[in-house]
Amino acid sequence: MIELSSLDITNRRGIVTGAGQGIGRSLALEFGSRGGHVLLVGRKLDTLTETAEMIAAQGGTSEVLVEDLTKQGAVARVADAVSGWESIDLLVNNAGNVRAGRLENASDDDVQSMIDLNLTAPILLTKALLPRLREGAGDRQSILLNISSGIALVGMPFYSVYAATKAGISQFGESLRRELINDNVHVATVYPGATDTAMMSSQNAGSELGWGRRALDDVIADLIAALEAGEYEINTTPEDRRQMQALNVSDPLAVDEAMAPNLEALEEAVRDHRSI
């Protein structure tokens, strides 16, 4: 039986995607405040610059790369940006987007955008950087951290494409963890529930519809503690959602039945949820 072993997350050198806000920014700050040097990747210079300034205020260092990971050549440009670094022992695949609503009402462009950013980009970026992560820095393990979603564990209505991409990144992480079991890379997947970030600002479902939100600081605290403990499946969803996750394994039709009475209200509450 493989036992968990603690991870040292200090003085890491690596990449955080989607680092301009939300979970990505908070993780960049966590690694930066522990002596890390981080390449901040995102689409907006102003928010990335804010993150860089916050890291500097906490004693860390960073570089900024404005890049849309769905564009042709983006992965190569990220790899080029760190090609001169002596070592890389961290990759956080966090960048993602969402568009809620009935599948038949989704535009083809929105569907493709979610697939490209949430699933294809992290796979290709990991592929490009994996040789560097294997080399790592010294004797300790490199960290590959994939941000999935609680929706990967319980598929929610009106989020079918988003759920597909997040379930995909979950299985990508599980498969790759097993592939790298004898290598020097710790592969971890995070399952955040609804978190109070800018990505959720256009979504109006509350706890009465099963969408109670956790404070970002609480989610990050749980995530970092689990990572330091060496966990590889990190669930930061609240307790009531975890009960639903367990029920979804043992009796998925019971989850269907529980959701059915609130479908109309939920559809109305999430119809404007968009971060693309």
N, C-alpha and C positions, 0 to 999 in steps of 0.2 A: 504493500500500500504506500502510495506516494504521500508524504506529509508536507504540509505547508511550511515554508521557511520565510522568514522576514526579509523584506526588501529595503535596501538603503536608497532613499529617493533624493539624497543630497547631491549637489554638484553635478547634476545631470546636464548633458548637452544634447539638444535635439529640437524637434519640430512640433509645434502645436498648430493645427489647422482650425479655422473658425475662431481665431484668438482675439477678435475685436469686441466680443461681448459674451455674456452668459457663461455657460460652463467652460467654454474654451478660454475665455479671459481669466476666469478664476483658477483654472488649472495652470495656466501660464504663470500666474502670480504665485501659486503654491510652489512650483518648481523654481521660479526665479528667486523667491525669498529664502530658499534653501541653498543658495549659491549657484543656481543653474545659469546656463546660457542658452537662450531659446530663440529659434527662428519663428517669428509670429507671422502666420500666413492667413490672409483674408482678402476680402474684396474692397474694403474701404480704408484709405490711408488714415483718415482722421481717427477712427476708432482704434486701429492698430497702434497709432502713435500714442494715444491715451494709455493703452495697455503697456507700451514700452516705458512710458513715464512712470507708471505705477510700479513696474518692476524695478526700475532704477531707484525709486524712493525706498524700496525694501532691500536694497543692496545687491540686486541681481543685475544681469546684463542681458541684452536681447538685440536682435536685428529684425527688421521689418521687410516683408515681401508682399506687395500687393499682387494678388493672383486669384483669378477665377479658376478653380480646379477642374471645371467642366470644359475649359477651352483646350483646343488642340495645342499640344506641347507644354501644357502647364506642369505636368508631373516632372518632365525633364528639366524645366526651369527651377523647380523646387530642389531637385537633386543637384543641379549645378550650383545653387546658392550655398550649399553646404559641402561642396566637393573639396574645398580647401581646408575644411575643419580637420583637426588631427583625429578626432573620434566623434562618433554619434552613438548614444546609448538610450535614446528616448524618441518615440514617435507617438503622438496623440492624434488619432483620427477622429476629430470632433465635428468638423464642418458638416452642416446638413441643412435641409430646407423641408418645408411641409406645405401642402395644399389639401385642405379637408373638403369633404362633400361627397355626394353620390358619384360613383365611378363614371356613369354615363354622361355626367355633366362636366367631367374633367377635360380640359384641353389636352391634346396630344403633347403639346410643348410642356405643360406642367408635369405630366406623367414622366416624360423623358428627363426633365430637369431633376426630379426627385431620384430617379434611377442613377443618373449621371453623377450627382453630387454625393448622395447618401451611400451608394454601393460601389459603383465603378471606380470613382476617384480614390477612395481609401484602399481598394484592392490594388490598383495600379501603383499608388504611392508606396504601399508596403512592399510590393514586388521590386520597385526600383531601389528602395533603401535597405532591403533585407540583408544584402551582403555587408553593409556597414554596421547594421545592428548586430549581426553575428560576431563581427570583430569586436564590437563594444569598446569598453575602456577598462582595462585591467581585468581582474578576476570575477567581478560581480556581473550579474545578469543585466542585459539591456531590457528595457521596458517597451512593449508594444501595447498601447491602451486604445481600445476601440469603444467609442460611445454609441451604444445601441439605444434601446428604449424599452420601457415596460410594455409598450404595444407589441414588441416582439414576443412577449410571453402570453399576452391576451390580445388577440386581434380585435380592435374596436371598430364598430360601424362608422362609416364615412371617412375611414383612414386606410382603405385597403391597399393603396399603392405605397403609402408611407410605411405601413406595417410590413409589406413585402420587402422593402429595402432594409428595414431594421432587423427583421428576422434573417435576412440574407447576411447582414454583417455579423450577426450573432453566430451563425453557422460557419461563416468564414473564420471567425476567431477560434471556434472550437476545433475545427479541422486543422487549422494552422498550428494551434497549440500542440496537438498530437503529432503533427509533422515535425515540429521543432523540439520534441521532448528531450532529445539528446544534445540540443544546441544551447547556446548561451542567451536565450531570449525568453523572457517572461511575458506571455500573451494573456492579457486580461480584457474582459468585456464588461462594460458598465450598462446597467439597466435603470436609468432614471425614470421616475414617474413624472407627472405634471410638475414642473418646477417654475417658480416665479422669475421668469426671464423675459427679455424683449421678444423672444420667439413666440411666447404665449400671449402677447398683448392683444392680439386680434381674435382670441378665442374666449368665448363668454360662458363656457360650461363650468359650473361650480361643483362643490362637494355633493350637492343633492343629485347630480347626474353622474357621480363617480369620478369627478375630476378635481378633487381637492388638491391644492398646490402646496408643495413644500417650499420653504425658504431656501434660496440658493446656497447660503452659507451652511445650512444644515446638510444639504445634499453633498456639498464638497467635503465637509468634515467627515461624513460617513465614508465617502469614496476614498479619501486619503488614508484614513485609518485602516480600511480594508486592504488597500494596496500595500501599505507598509507591513501588514500582517501576511502578505504573500498570497492573498486570495486572487482567484482568476475569474470567478463569476461574481460580480459585485452588484447587488440589488439594492438600490436606494429608494425604492418605492415605499409608501406608507403601509402600515400593517393591514388596513382593510383591503388594499389592493393585493397584498400578498395572499390573503385568504382567497381572493378571487382567482389568483394565479394557481393556487393549489386545487381549487375546484375545477378550473379549466383543464387540468390534467386528469382528474378523476371522473368528472362528469361535465363535459363541455356543453351538453345540451341544457344543463341547468343554468349555465351562464347565459346562453341564448334566451332562455325563458325569463331570467331576471332582467335582462336588458330590454326586452320587447316592449313593456309598457311605456318606456321613456324615449322611444326612438324619435318620435316627432319633435319633442322638446330638445333632444340632443342635436338633431339635424339643424334646427334653428340656431342653437347656441354656437355651433362650430362652422356655420356656413361661410363666415368671413375669415376663417383661420388660414392665413397665408403668410409665408415668409420668403417666397420666391421673388 
